[in-house]
């Protein structure tokens, strides 16, 4: 409807291209002067879609602007499984385009900040999240730094260890929530916000005394449906 029609995949003149983030042929864009072409992903979107890449992006921005990254997000650190660091020690990894950047690991910085926050009474609970994790999987909430690092070291990818918000804003019934909003960034970098969003909630009341009860601490739909007797 609306006058739209599907074109052959090799068509040069088109207004909208849809596809998977890692499979879109971005090279087909921008070859028709005066033709506005939209795509459902931006090239390089991975730098804000993966947790470790998002932290790196914020850190890089703050380094350039001279601002504190912890004003933008809770204290956050990238930690790589120790065995990956050992394998790469002294052996620059090769890629098709040359040398790859050495894996980033901020475990010593995390330990120092965690110790300072604990001593000064600003909270000692942290959350470890896999960089490419989803659906509430591969997450640990703990006040024990050693347990968090052991959790990361047993994993298959880098994690972000982030200060857990211990006094969150809660809904009636003391339940945690998050909001998902749809945003469109057009070719002129105008930001459009869809009026309606989605509010996801935990199924069980927030309980800071039990960090193992993830249905109390996380709002992921899949996790709530699978593990909470109060879901729905």
C-alpha positions in Angstrom: 0.0 0.0 0.0 0.9 3.7 -0.1 2.4 3.4 -3.6 5.4 1.2 -2.4 6.5 -1.6 -4.6 9.2 -4.3 -4.3 12.1 -3.9 -6.7 14.7 -6.4 -7.9 17.7 -6.7 -5.6 20.1 -5.2 -8.1 18.0 -2.0 -8.7 20.0 1.2 -8.4 17.1 3.5 -7.8 15.2 2.8 -4.6 13.9 4.7 -1.7 14.1 2.1 1.1 16.4 -0.8 1.8 15.6 -3.3 4.5 17.9 -6.1 5.8 19.9 -7.6 8.7 22.4 -5.3 10.3 25.4 -7.4 9.4 24.3 -8.3 5.9 23.1 -4.9 4.4 25.0 -3.9 1.2 25.7 -0.3 2.3 27.8 0.1 -0.8 24.6 0.4 -2.9 23.7 3.7 -1.2 24.4 7.2 -2.4 24.9 6.6 -6.1 21.8 8.4 -7.3 22.2 12.2 -6.9 19.1 13.9 -5.5 17.5 10.6 -4.5 16.8 10.2 -0.7 17.5 6.6 0.3 16.6 5.2 3.7 17.9 2.0 5.4 16.8 0.4 8.6 20.3 0.2 10.0 23.2 2.7 10.1 26.6 1.5 9.0 28.7 0.9 12.1 25.6 0.5 14.4 27.5 -2.2 16.2 29.4 0.5 18.1 26.3 1.3 20.2 24.5 -2.1 19.9 27.2 -4.2 21.7 27.7 -3.4 25.4 31.5 -3.2 25.4 31.5 -1.1 22.2 29.0 1.3 23.7 31.2 1.8 26.7 34.2 2.3 24.5 32.3 4.9 22.4 31.2 6.9 25.5 34.8 6.7 26.9 36.2 7.9 23.5 33.7 10.8 23.3 34.5 11.9 26.9 38.2 11.7 26.2 37.8 14.1 23.3 35.5 16.5 25.1 37.3 16.3 28.5 34.2 15.2 30.3 33.6 12.4 32.8 32.1 9.2 31.3 30.5 8.4 34.7 28.3 11.4 34.3 26.7 9.7 31.3 26.4 6.2 32.7 27.1 4.3 36.0 30.8 3.4 36.4 31.5 0.8 33.8 34.5 -1.3 32.9 35.3 -3.7 30.1 36.7 -7.1 31.3 38.0 -9.8 29.0 38.3 -13.5 30.0 41.8 -14.0 31.4 42.5 -16.9 29.1 41.9 -14.7 26.0 44.5 -12.2 27.3 47.0 -15.0 28.0 46.6 -16.3 24.4 47.1 -12.9 22.9 50.1 -12.0 25.2 52.9 -11.0 22.9 51.1 -12.3 19.8 49.4 -9.5 17.8 46.3 -11.0 16.2 46.1 -10.9 12.5 43.0 -9.9 10.5 42.3 -9.4 6.8 43.0 -5.7 7.2 46.2 -6.1 9.2 46.8 -6.0 13.0 43.8 -6.1 15.3 43.7 -3.9 18.3 44.7 -5.6 21.5 41.7 -6.8 23.7 40.8 -4.2 26.3 40.7 -5.3 29.9 40.0 -2.9 32.8 39.8 -5.4 35.7 42.4 -3.6 37.7 40.6 -0.3 37.3 37.3 -2.0 38.3 38.9 -3.4 41.4 40.3 -0.1 42.4 37.0 1.8 41.9 34.9 -1.0 43.5 37.1 -0.9 46.6 36.8 2.9 46.8 33.0 2.9 46.5 32.7 0.2 49.1 34.9 2.1 51.6 33.2 5.4 51.1 29.7 3.9 51.5 28.5 4.6 48.0 27.4 1.0 47.4 29.2 -2.3 46.7 26.8 -4.1 44.3 27.9 -4.5 40.6 26.4 -6.2 37.6 28.3 -8.2 34.9 26.7 -8.4 31.5 28.0 -10.2 28.4 28.8 -7.8 25.5 26.5 -9.6 23.0 24.1 -11.1 25.6 20.4 -10.9 25.3 17.2 -12.2 27.0 18.6 -11.8 30.5 21.2 -14.4 29.9 24.9 -14.4 31.0 24.3 -11.9 33.8 25.6 -11.9 37.4 24.7 -9.4 40.1 27.1 -9.5 43.1 28.9 -7.5 45.8 31.9 -9.8 45.6 34.5 -8.6 43.0 36.2 -11.9 42.9 33.0 -13.7 42.0 32.3 -11.2 39.2 35.8 -11.6 37.7 35.5 -15.4 38.0 32.2 -15.3 36.2 33.7 -13.3 33.3 36.7 -15.6 33.1 34.5 -18.6 32.7 32.6 -16.9 29.8 33.2 -16.9 26.1 33.3 -13.2 25.5 34.1 -9.8 27.1 31.7 -8.4 29.6 30.8 -5.0 31.0 31.0 -4.8 34.8 28.9 -1.8 35.8 27.8 -0.3 39.1 24.4 -1.6 39.9 21.8 1.0 40.8 20.9 -0.1 44.3 18.1 2.4 44.9 16.1 2.3 41.6 12.9 4.1 40.7 10.1 1.6 41.3 6.5 1.2 40.1 3.7 0.6 42.5 4.2 -2.8 44.1 8.0 -2.1 44.3 8.7 -3.5 40.8 11.5 -2.5 38.6 10.9 -1.4 35.0 12.5 -0.1 31.9 11.2 1.8 28.9 11.8 1.1 25.2 11.2 3.9 22.8 11.3 3.9 19.0 13.5 6.6 17.4 14.0 7.5 13.7 17.2 9.3 12.6 16.7 10.6 9.1 19.1 11.6 6.4 19.3 15.2 7.7 20.1 13.9 11.3 16.7 15.0 12.5 15.5 12.8 15.4 11.9 11.6 15.4 10.4 10.0 18.5 7.4 7.7 18.2 4.7 8.8 20.7 4.1 5.3 22.1 6.7 3.1 23.7 6.9 -0.1 25.7 7.3 -0.4 29.4 8.7 -3.7 30.6 8.5 -4.7 34.3 9.8 -7.3 36.6 7.2 -9.8 37.8 8.4 -9.8 41.4 9.0 -7.0 43.9 12.6 -5.6 44.1 14.5 -7.4 46.8 18.1 -6.0 47.3 18.7 -8.6 49.9 18.5 -11.4 47.3 20.8 -10.7 44.4 20.3 -14.2 42.9 16.5 -13.6 42.2 16.9 -12.2 38.7 13.1 -12.0 38.2 13.2 -9.3 40.9 16.2 -7.4 39.4 15.9 -7.8 35.6 13.0 -6.8 33.4 13.7 -9.0 30.3 10.5 -10.5 29.0 12.0 -13.9 28.2 13.5 -14.3 31.7 10.3 -13.2 33.4 8.1 -15.6 31.3 10.4 -18.6 31.9 11.2 -18.2 35.6 8.6 -16.1 37.5 5.4 -17.6 38.9 3.9 -14.1 38.9 4.5 -13.5 35.2 1.5 -12.0 33.5 
